[in-house]
């Protein structure tokens, strides 16, 4: 998953021939999971149509302060547009528009929105070689950077004039990569290693049967995605699960049994900064595992069980610098039992799930949690998607490790 997933992106398009590339740019933002709104200067509509951009972005395209063709002449509020965005990109940024940006001129909706924006602003210039090399253009680019705007350099190549040289707008794929890399540099977990356990474990009875539970791994995978989106290098140790992840920052390690998970956790635990144990590890495993499939008989079958190793307690004993998070699934005396587990296993934070809460627990896309830290502070959350729950959990972790 891209770090752009869920981001609200405001794309400003100005009147340059490179405006045709913005159709590809919008598609790439959407593919990355972003929500895109487009603002065009009136002249830019000569180079690419609002209908195309509206269709690709799935949002209305804005160009003027009010829509004359609308029956009620709808007002396009530049302040609302600016506040809506998580980031703003102006591409192509022509020499004319950059001059206006640098000098505070405000004669169209795009410039008014730019001046109102409080978020990070990227600009990708596009113009002919001599225009790009002109001293006034160089000064304007330097001035825009002094305002903390982020400059996406143009490339060299064949220009609209037929000349070859610098001034060609960066390709859409390169612009996306530039923004993603810039975001990662400032992410709160950049440089951190996070270990997350997920899913169930299966404890073998014979070669074809096992003892397991109903955990789907959804919560653990959501946590892994969130950690990666926050800049972390993630080690995801997961039992059997149908969940998938394509994020290159997630190293997925597949295990089967509680013993497998124990070994994998101890292999990586010493080198991580944060460890979150969300897996539903089996509490018991068969004392004796049959080498051959047990044949069905018309009599009772007794299987002797032995306790599995308590993985969370074992890492709690050797914890040094790690911020350690555990999960507790309770049916009664939830808060008291969770606090007890927090103390016994030397945790910094525990995530409490109650099976009394509708929509929480195994195999659901939602969860309802209560967080308890080692100072016994209790924070209750409403029922949310597991993606949102993962965000809430990491918000608290980041607050705690930055204290």
N, C-alpha and C positions, 0 to 999 in steps of 0.2 A: 504494500500500500504506500502511495506517495505521501510525503509530508504535506502536500497540497490538498489531500482528502479532507472534505468538510470546510475548507477555506472559502470565504466570500471574496471574490476577486472582481475589482472594478477595472475594466479595460478601456482606456481612452485611445481613440483612433483619430489621427490627424491626416491632412490631405497630402499624402505622398503616394507614389506608385506602389510602394511596399505594402500599402494597406490591403492589397489582395491576400497577403500572407496571414492576415489576422483571422481568416476563416479557418486555416489550419491551427492557428494558435488557440482559438476558442475550442476546437474539437479536442486538442491535447489537454487543455485545462479540464474539460468535462470528463475526459477519459481518466484523468488523475483523481476524479472525485470532487472537484471544486464546483462551486456555484458561481456563475459568471453573469455580470451585467455589463452592458456596453454603452459607452457614451461616445458619440461621433461629433466632430466639428461639422458644421453644415457643408463645407467644401469637400470633406472626405467622402461624402455620399456619391461623388462623381467617380470614385475609384472602386468602391465596394458597396453593395446594397444593404440597407438596414434589414430587409426581409431575409436575406441569407443569414446574417448574424443573429437575428431574432430566432430563426428556425434552429440554428446550431446551439445557441445558448439557452433556448427554451425560456427566454425572458424578453420583455419589450426592450427595444433599443431606444435610447434617449439622445436627442440632438439639440432641442431648443428648450427654453424655460417653460413653455407651455405648448401643448399639442393643438394646433389650430384646427386640425381635422376632427378632433374629438368634439362631441356634441356639447360637453360641458367645459371644453378648453382646459383639460387637466394640467395642473401645475406640476412641473418636475422640480422637486425641492433638492437643490444641490447640496444642502447641509445634510439632509437625510441620506442621500446617496453616499456622501463622504463618510458619515458615521456608520453606515451599513458595512463598509468594506473592511476586511482584514488586511488587505494590501491593494495597492493601486499600481497599474502598469500603463504607461503611455507608449504605445508602439503602433505605427512608427511615430517618432517624435521629430517633426520637421524643424528646420532652422527657424522658421517663423514662430512656431509654437514654443520652442525652447527660449527664444528671445522674450516672448511675452511672459513665460513662466519665471524667467530670471529677473524680470523687471516689474513683476506684480501687476501686469496688465490683465484685464478681466472683461473680455468682450464676447464670450460665449459660455455655454453651460459647462463644457469641459474645463475651462480655466477657472470658473467659479468653484467647481467641485474640487479641483486641485488645490486652490487656496484655502478651502475649508477642511481639507483632509488632515487627520491627526495620525494616520497610520503610515507605515513605510511605503515610499513611492519609488518605483523603478521607472527608468526611461531608456528607450532603445532608439537612438538617432538613426535616421535614414535620409540621405541626400546625396547630391553629386559630389565628386571628389573636391573640386575647388571650393564649393560651399562649405564642406566639412573642414577643409584646411584653413578657411578664413579666420583671421584673428578674433573677430567678433564671435564666431561660433565657438572657438576654443575657450574664450573668456566666459561665454554663457554656460558651457558645460562645467567649467570649473566653479562657477558661481552656484549652479544647481547642486553640485556635490557639496559645496560649503553649507547648503541648506539641509544636508543629510539625505538628499535624494541619492538613489543608487544608480550608477551609470552602467548600462549594459553595452559594452563597446561594439561598434559596427565591425564588419569584416571587409576584407578586400575581395574584389571580384568584378565581374562585368556589371556596369551601371546602366541605368535607363538611357543615358545619353550616348551610350556606345563606348564610352571610355572605360578603362579598367583601373581600379584603385580602391582606396579606402572610402567608406561611406555607405556600403551596402548593409542594410539592417540584418542583424543576427538572425539566423534561421529559427523558426518556431521551436524546434526540438532543443536547440542550444539555449534559447531564452528560458524554456521550462527548466532545463538542467541548471542554468545559472541561478534562477530563483530558488529552486530546491536546495542547492548547495549553500546559498546565502542563509536560508532559513535554518538549515541544520547547524550552521556555525553558532547560532544564537539560541539553540534549544537548551532547556534547563538540564537535560540528562546527557548532553554531549560529553563524550569521554567516559561515561559510566558504563559498567557492566551489570546487567540485571539477569538473575536466574529466576525462572518461573516454572512451576510444575502445573500440569493440567491433566484432566481426564481421569478415568478410573485405572485400577490395576486389575489384572486377571490372574487368579491363583489356580494353577492347574490341579485338577483331580486325576485326570488320565490324559492321554494324548489328544482327546477331542472335547473334553468337558472342563469347565472351570468355575470358580466362584468369582463373581464380580458385582458391580453395582450399576446404577442407572446414570452415572455422570456422563455428560456428552463432551466435556472439554470446552464448551462455549465460553465460560468465564475466563479460563486460563488463556485461551487464544485471544480474547478481547484485550486482556491485560498485556499480552506480548505485543499486539499491534500498537497499543497505546504507548508502551515503553519505547518501541522503535520509532514511532512518530515524534516522540520527545527527544530523540537523538541518541538513545542508548543502544549498545550492542547487547543483543538478547540471546540468552540460552534458554530455549523452551524444551523442557523434558516432559514428554507427554505419553500417557498410556494410550491404548487403542481408542481412536476417535475418528469421526468422519470430517472433522473440521480441517481446514487447510489454510496455509499462509504462503504468500508469494513475496513477502518483504525480504529484501536481501540482507537486512540487518538482523534477521531472526535465524539463528542456528537451531533447527529442530532436531531433537534427539528422540527417537522412538524407543519406548521400552514396553515391556509386557507386565512384569510382576513387581511386587513391592520391593523385592530384593534387587531387581534391576534398577528401580528408581533410587533406592538407597545408594547403590554403587555410583550411579551417574551424578547424583547430587553431591556426594563427597568428592567426586573427581573435580568438580567445578567450583564448589562453594568457596574455597579459600581465596579465589581470585576475583570474586564479584563484590560489588558495592551494595547491592540491594538484592534480597531474595524473597520471593513471594510464593508460598506453598498453598496453591489453590486446588491441587489434585485431591481426588477422593480415594485415598489409598486404603486398600482392604485392611481391616483390623486383624483378620485371621486368614491362615492358609492351611490346606490339608497337611497333616503331620507326615503322611506317607502318600506319595504320588505313584499311581499304578503305571507300569511300563506299557501295558496293553489296555485297550478299551475295556471298561468294565461292562460285562454282559448284563442285560436286564433279567431280573429274576422276580418271581412272585413272592418276594419276602422283603422285609425292611432292609434298607442299606444304611449303615452307620458310618459316618466319616468323622474321624477324630481331627480336631482343628487345633492349631497352635497359634499364639499371637505373632503377628509380623513385627518387624523392627519399627520403632517409632522414629521415623525419619526426621520430623520436625524437632523433636526433643534432642535427637543426636546432634543436629547442627547447632541447636541452641546452646549446647554444652561447649562447643568449640568456637562459638561466635567471638569475633574480635571487633573489627571495624564495621562489619556488615549491619545494614538496617534490615531486620528480620520481621516478616509479616506472615501471619498464619490465618487460616480460615476456621471457623467453628460453625457447624450445622447443628442446631439445637431444636428440641421439641418442647422443652419445659425449662423453667428457671434459666432462661437464655442469658441474661446479663451476668448473673452470678457465675454460671458455668463458663462463660467466655472469659471473664476476669480471672477465674481460677486457671484456665488453660494459658492465658497470657503470662501469668506468674510462673507456672510450672515449667514452661518451655522457653523461658527467657526471651520473650518476644518484645518488639518495639511497638507493634500495632497488630490488632486482631480484627478480622472482618467477620461479623456475626450475621449468619443467615438463620432465619426461623422458618421451619416448615409450617408454622401457623399462618404465615403470610401467603395469600393467594398471589400466584404469579412469580414466586421465588422458588429456588431449588433447582433440581435436575431437569434437563431437557427443555427448559423454557428460554425464550429470547430476552426475558426480563429478569430483574432481580431487585430485591429490597434488602438493603444492608444497614447495619449499625457498626460504626467504627469505634473502637476503644483503644486508647494509647496507654503507654506504660505509666502515665500519671493518672490513669483511670478516668480521663476525660471521655465522655460518651457523646458521639455525634450521630444523629438519626437522619436517614435519607428516605425520600419517597420511592415508590416503585418506578424504576427506569429501565431503559434498554441496557443490556450488559455492556455495550460500548460506552454509554454514559456512566455506568457504574465504574468501569475501569478508569474513566477520566476523574471521577470523584476520588477514587482510591489514590491515584497518582498525585492529584492536587494536594492531598493530605501528606503523602510521603515527601513531596518536594518541600512543603512548608516545614516539616520536621527536620529534614536533613540540612536545611539552610538556616536553621535557628542558630 
